[in-house]
Amino acid sequence: MHRRLLLIFTVIVSLLTLAIHASAQEPHATPTPDDTERVPTEEVHLTLSAEGPLRGFTPKLRTDDFTIYEDGVAQTVTSMTQIPAHVMVLIDSGAALTFAKDRSITNLTAMLIVDNLPAGTTCAVAQYSEKVAPIVPWTEDLDRAVTQLIGAIRTGRRSLLGDGLGYVLESFKSQPMANRHLILLTDGIDGPAAVNGKSSALRDLAAANIAVHVLSLTTMEQEGAKDAVKTIRINVDPHPTKPRVQKEIYDEMLNSLPIRAPQREFMRTQNNAQQIVIVDLDFERRKILKTRRGEWEKGETNLQRIAIDTGGSIRTPADSTALLNSAIDVAHGIGSHYDVTYTPTRAISEASDKAPRNVSVTSRSDALKLKTRKTLSVPK
């Protein structure tokens, strides 16, 4: 019995040895040219807006209506869909030195935006001043979002736009890459100066496929500041003068002073009272205003660049009525966007040159106006 088992074991070992030897002698297949030239590619998402000859009319777009170019090379579109959008509404509520950011108007503007977004849109709303404060988390229930916005705006002393954009980028990580939009209500000020048009946060917005639509308050701020820089001016408005300091901020300042209640009430009345002749001896404030006017102008230029680079839009209303109409207009415009994808002819992951690539779109019809973001960032 023992000899029989030994014989079986010897046969098995011999067979295994022959199999291994035969495998080692087999020639390996030589790679074909197609095998060696094949490189991995990554799908790129673009948010493409389409505008026809009639305002408010969204044309039906087909893939043969346009061409996508990357660094001047035509790309093959792999898909195009008109899917529900993902929209973040970011509200500037820093109101220490402002002529445009009235709390009630700002609140109404945000409500009009959300209420007029296309059905099926997923949206979120946040405000920023000294810090970012979420108001509405990501939701498809637009009616509920409007309700959550009622009386939700709270003014602060500073406008840290950079922090707000950082929050936007982080928040969008939970949303799909397709059809992303940021609707930004701002005067373009980040801290004491205009937003930096070359900041990494702005580049990252384009890289994250977020189209930025700006409701710029810069024109309204400039108009309000024209008279405010004068030492003596006549108030021709029969209504009470607009508070020099926003009510919420002024109340906070008064409450911090060691004065009695009657004195506090008198100062509050003076802040809101009608004045026929206004004499402003606050030279430091007027100096700051003159500087701020230059920053507002620079801020609008940078906001316009943001909108163009991301394939978004910018509106500069001159008064509160125009602001409310612009809010409705920009919300309706979200429905004119398509998610378009293509696979680059040059693979992104293996590119030796990590510089951003230029992206453009051309229409094959003069009646069709198309926009998309301007760059494709290559991972470092």
C-alpha positions in Angstrom: 0.0 0.0 0.0 2.8 2.3 0.9 4.7 1.6 -2.4 1.5 2.3 -4.4 1.0 5.7 -2.8 4.7 6.6 -3.5 4.2 5.7 -7.1 1.2 8.0 -7.5 3.0 10.8 -5.9 6.0 10.4 -8.2 3.7 10.5 -11.3 2.0 13.7 -10.2 5.3 15.5 -9.6 6.6 14.4 -13.0 3.5 15.8 -14.7 3.7 19.2 -12.9 7.4 19.5 -13.9 6.6 18.9 -17.6 3.8 21.4 -17.6 6.0 24.2 -16.1 8.7 23.5 -18.6 6.3 23.6 -21.5 4.9 26.9 -20.4 8.4 28.4 -20.2 9.1 27.4 -23.8 6.0 29.1 -25.3 6.8 32.4 -27.1 5.0 35.5 -25.8 2.9 37.6 -28.2 4.6 40.6 -29.6 2.6 43.9 -29.0 1.1 45.3 -32.1 1.4 49.0 -33.0 -2.2 49.5 -31.9 -1.4 48.1 -28.5 1.5 50.4 -27.9 -0.2 53.6 -29.0 -3.4 53.1 -27.1 -3.6 55.6 -24.1 -6.2 56.0 -21.4 -8.6 59.0 -21.8 -10.9 60.7 -19.3 -14.3 62.0 -20.0 -14.7 65.8 -19.6 -18.0 67.4 -18.6 -18.8 70.9 -20.0 -21.9 72.9 -19.1 -23.0 74.4 -22.4 -25.5 77.3 -22.6 -27.6 77.8 -25.8 -29.3 81.1 -26.6 -31.5 81.5 -29.7 -32.5 84.7 -31.6 -35.6 85.2 -29.3 -35.0 86.2 -25.7 -36.4 83.7 -23.3 -36.7 81.0 -25.9 -34.4 78.0 -25.4 -33.5 76.3 -28.7 -33.3 72.5 -29.0 -29.7 71.6 -29.4 -28.2 68.7 -31.3 -24.6 67.5 -31.4 -24.1 68.4 -35.0 -25.1 72.1 -34.2 -21.7 72.9 -32.7 -18.0 71.8 -32.4 -15.9 71.6 -29.2 -12.3 72.6 -29.5 -9.4 71.9 -27.0 -6.3 73.9 -27.7 -7.7 74.4 -31.3 -8.2 70.7 -31.9 -11.7 69.6 -32.7 -13.1 67.0 -30.2 -15.6 64.3 -30.6 -18.7 64.8 -28.5 -19.7 61.6 -26.7 -22.9 62.7 -25.1 -25.3 65.7 -24.7 -28.2 65.7 -22.3 -30.4 68.4 -20.9 -30.5 67.2 -17.3 -31.7 69.0 -14.1 -29.3 71.5 -12.8 -27.5 71.7 -9.5 -27.5 75.3 -8.3 -25.9 77.0 -5.3 -27.2 80.5 -4.5 -24.6 82.5 -2.5 -25.7 85.8 -1.0 -23.3 88.6 0.2 -24.8 89.9 3.4 -21.8 92.0 4.6 -23.4 95.5 5.1 -21.1 97.7 7.2 -20.4 100.1 4.2 -23.1 99.6 1.6 -25.8 101.3 -0.4 -27.1 98.3 -2.2 -27.4 95.4 0.3 -30.7 96.2 1.9 -31.7 93.2 3.9 -35.3 92.9 2.8 -34.4 93.4 -0.9 -31.6 90.9 -0.7 -33.9 88.4 1.0 -36.6 88.9 -1.7 -33.9 88.5 -4.4 -32.9 85.1 -3.1 -36.5 83.9 -2.8 -37.2 85.0 -6.4 -34.2 83.1 -7.7 -35.2 79.8 -6.0 -38.8 80.2 -6.9 -38.1 80.6 -10.6 -35.6 77.8 -11.0 -36.6 75.1 -13.5 -38.6 72.1 -12.1 -36.3 69.3 -11.1 -33.4 71.6 -10.1 -31.4 70.7 -7.0 -30.5 73.8 -5.1 -28.8 75.1 -1.9 -28.5 78.6 -0.5 -25.9 80.2 1.8 -24.9 83.7 2.9 -21.6 85.1 3.9 -20.3 88.1 5.8 -17.6 87.5 8.5 -18.3 83.8 8.0 -20.3 81.6 5.8 -23.8 80.6 7.0 -25.8 77.8 5.2 -29.5 78.6 4.9 -30.9 75.9 2.7 -29.2 72.5 2.4 -29.2 70.7 -1.0 -32.8 69.9 -1.9 -35.1 69.3 -4.9 -38.1 70.8 -2.9 -38.0 74.3 -4.2 -41.2 75.4 -2.5 -39.8 74.4 0.9 -36.5 76.2 0.1 -38.4 79.4 -0.6 -40.2 79.0 2.8 -36.8 78.5 4.5 -35.6 81.7 3.0 -38.3 83.9 4.6 -36.5 86.4 6.9 -33.3 84.3 6.7 -30.8 87.0 5.7 -28.7 88.3 8.5 -26.3 91.2 7.8 -22.7 91.4 9.1 -19.8 93.9 9.1 -17.5 92.3 6.5 -17.8 90.5 3.1 -15.4 87.6 3.0 -16.1 86.4 -0.6 -13.1 84.2 -0.7 -14.4 82.1 2.2 -17.8 81.9 0.5 -16.2 80.6 -2.7 -14.3 78.0 -0.7 -17.5 76.9 0.9 -19.1 76.6 -2.6 -16.3 74.3 -3.9 -16.5 72.1 -0.9 -20.3 71.9 -1.0 -20.4 70.9 -4.7 -18.3 67.8 -3.9 -21.5 66.1 -2.9 -23.2 66.8 -6.2 -22.7 65.3 -9.7 -20.3 66.9 -12.1 -22.9 67.6 -14.7 -24.8 71.0 -15.1 -23.4 72.8 -12.0 -24.2 76.5 -11.4 -23.3 79.2 -8.9 -25.6 82.3 -8.7 -23.6 84.9 -6.8 -25.2 88.1 -5.4 -22.3 90.4 -4.5 -20.6 93.7 -4.8 -17.3 92.1 -5.6 -15.6 93.0 -2.3 -13.5 90.4 -0.5 -12.6 91.9 2.9 -11.3 95.4 2.3 -10.6 95.1 -1.4 -11.9 93.8 -4.7 -12.0 90.0 -5.2 -8.7 88.7 -6.7 -9.4 87.8 -10.3 -6.5 85.4 -10.3 -7.2 83.6 -7.1 -7.0 79.8 -6.9 -10.6 79.6 -5.8 -11.8 81.2 -9.1 -9.6 78.8 -11.1 -11.0 75.9 -9.2 -14.6 77.0 -10.0 -13.9 76.5 -13.7 -12.1 73.2 -13.0 -15.1 72.0 -11.0 -17.4 72.7 -14.0 -19.3 75.3 -12.1 -20.8 78.1 -14.3 -20.9 81.3 -12.3 -23.8 83.7 -12.8 -23.2 87.1 -11.2 -25.8 89.5 -10.0 -23.4 92.4 -9.5 -24.3 95.1 -7.0 -21.4 97.3 -8.0 -23.5 99.8 -10.1 -26.0 100.2 -7.3 -23.1 100.8 -4.8 -21.5 103.3 -7.0 -24.7 105.3 -7.5 -25.3 105.4 -3.8 -21.8 106.5 -3.0 -21.8 109.5 -5.4 -23.6 111.8 -2.9 -22.2 110.1 0.2 -18.7 111.5 -0.5 -19.9 115.1 -0.4 -19.5 117.2 2.7 -22.8 119.0 2.3 -25.7 117.6 0.4 -29.5 118.3 0.1 -31.9 115.5 0.8 -34.7 115.9 -1.8 -36.4 112.7 -0.7 -39.5 113.5 1.5 -39.2 110.1 3.2 -36.9 109.4 6.2 -33.2 109.3 5.2 -31.9 105.8 4.6 -30.0 104.7 7.8 -26.4 105.6 7.6 -25.6 102.4 9.3 -27.7 99.2 8.8 -30.2 98.7 11.7 -28.8 95.4 12.9 -25.3 96.7 13.0 -26.3 100.0 14.6 -28.3 98.2 17.3 -25.3 96.0 18.0 -23.1 99.1 18.3 -25.5 100.9 20.6 -26.0 97.9 22.9 -22.3 97.7 23.4 -22.1 101.4 24.7 -22.4 102.2 28.4 -25.4 104.5 28.0 -29.0 104.6 29.3 -32.0 103.4 27.4 -33.3 106.9 26.5 -30.0 108.0 25.1 -29.8 104.8 23.1 -33.3 105.4 21.7 -32.4 109.0 20.8 -29.3 107.9 18.8 -31.4 105.2 17.1 -33.9 107.9 16.0 -31.2 110.1 14.7 -29.9 107.2 12.5 -33.3 106.9 10.9 -34.6 110.4 11.0 -35.4 112.6 7.9 -32.7 115.2 7.3 -33.1 118.2 4.9 -29.5 119.3 4.9 -27.0 116.6 5.5 -23.6 117.7 6.8 -21.0 114.9 6.9 -17.9 115.7 8.9 -16.8 112.2 9.0 -13.7 112.7 6.8 -12.3 109.3 7.5 -15.5 107.6 6.3 -15.5 109.7 3.1 -11.9 108.8 2.5 -12.7 105.1 2.9 -15.7 105.6 0.5 -13.5 107.1 -2.2 -11.2 104.1 -2.0 -14.0 101.7 -1.9 -15.5 103.2 -5.2 -12.3 102.2 -6.9 -12.5 98.7 -5.4 -16.1 98.3 -6.6 -15.0 99.2 -10.1 -12.2 96.7 -10.0 -14.5 94.1 -8.5 -16.9 94.4 -11.3 -14.1 93.8 -13.9 -13.0 90.7 -12.0 -16.6 89.4 -11.6 -17.1 89.8 -15.4 -13.9 87.7 -16.0 -15.2 85.0 -13.6 -18.5 84.8 -15.5 -16.8 84.6 -18.9 -14.1 82.0 -17.8 -16.7 79.7 -16.3 -19.3 80.0 -19.2 -21.7 81.8 -16.9 -23.3 85.3 -17.1 -23.2 88.7 -15.4 -25.9 91.3 -14.8 -25.3 94.8 -13.3 -28.7 96.2 -12.3 -28.9 99.9 -11.6 -31.6 99.8 -8.9 -33.6 97.4 -6.7 -36.4 96.9 -9.3 -33.8 95.9 -12.0 -32.2 93.6 -9.4 -35.4 91.7 -8.8 -36.0 91.4 -12.5 -32.5 90.1 -13.1 -33.0 87.5 -10.3 -35.9 86.1 -12.2 -34.1 86.3 -15.5 -31.0 84.4 -14.3 -33.1 81.7 -12.7 -35.0 81.1 -15.9 -31.7 81.0 -17.9 -30.6 77.9 -16.0 -33.0 75.9 -18.1 -31.0 76.7 -21.3 -28.0 74.7 -20.3 -26.8 71.2 -21.5 -24.3 68.8 -20.1 -21.9 67.9 -22.9 -19.1 65.3 -22.6 -16.1 64.5 -24.8 -12.9 62.3 -24.4 -9.8 64.4 -25.1 -7.6 63.4 -28.0 -4.7 64.0 -25.7 -5.0 62.0 -22.5 -5.1 64.1 -19.4 -3.4 61.7 -17.0 -0.4 61.1 -19.2 0.1 64.7 -20.4 3.7 65.9 -19.9 2.6 69.5 -20.1 0.4 70.2 -17.1 -0.7 73.7 -18.2 -4.4 74.4 -18.4 -5.9 73.7 -21.8 -8.0 76.2 -23.7 -11.6 75.1 -24.4 -14.0 76.8 -26.9 -17.2 76.0 -28.7 -18.4 77.3 -32.1 -21.9 77.2 -33.4 -22.7 76.2 -37.0 -25.6 78.6 -37.1 -25.4 82.4 -36.8 -28.7 82.4 -35.0 -27.3 80.2 -32.1 -25.2 81.7 -29.4 -23.2 79.2 -27.3 -21.1 79.6 -24.2 -19.0 77.2 -22.0 -16.0 77.4 -19.7 -12.7 78.6 -21.1 -10.2 76.2 -19.6 -9.6 72.5 -18.8 -7.3 72.2 -15.8 -4.8 69.3 -15.9 -4.2 67.6 -12.5 -0.7 68.5 -11.2 
